[in-house]
Amino acid sequence: MRKSVNRPEYRHVLDCLTQIRHDAMLTQTDLAARLDRTQAFVSSVERGIRRMDLLQVYDWCHACGTDLSSLGAMLDQRLA
């Protein structure tokens, strides 16, 4: 099994994370403050340079006012 970051579908994951931030009307700096991280961290995640574990994705979703289920549904829709 190849690493997920090397699959073309990984771009959709990053796009979904960015979309939920945009939907919440948050800048990268706003989200970073909610996560107690730097803007560079948010940027690195959205560009695919930095990966997050499931709990970090959970925190990202909740900081944007959504949940993992919504993220999963968005990803399913993009991959369909």
C-alpha positions, 0 to 999 in steps of 0.5 A: 500500500502506498503512502496516502500523501502520494495518492492523487486523492490526498489533494481532496483531503487538503481541499476539504480542510481548507474549505471548512476553514473558509466556510467558517470564515476564518483566516489561517491566522484565526484558525491558528489562534484557535488551535494554539498553533502558528499561521505557518502550521495551518499553511503547511497543512493546507499545502500538504507539507505537514500531515496531521493525525486524526485527533489534530483533524478533529481539533481542526474541524471543531475549531472551524465549527464542524465535525469529522462526520461533515468532513468525511461527507465532504470528502466522500462527495469529492471522491465520488 
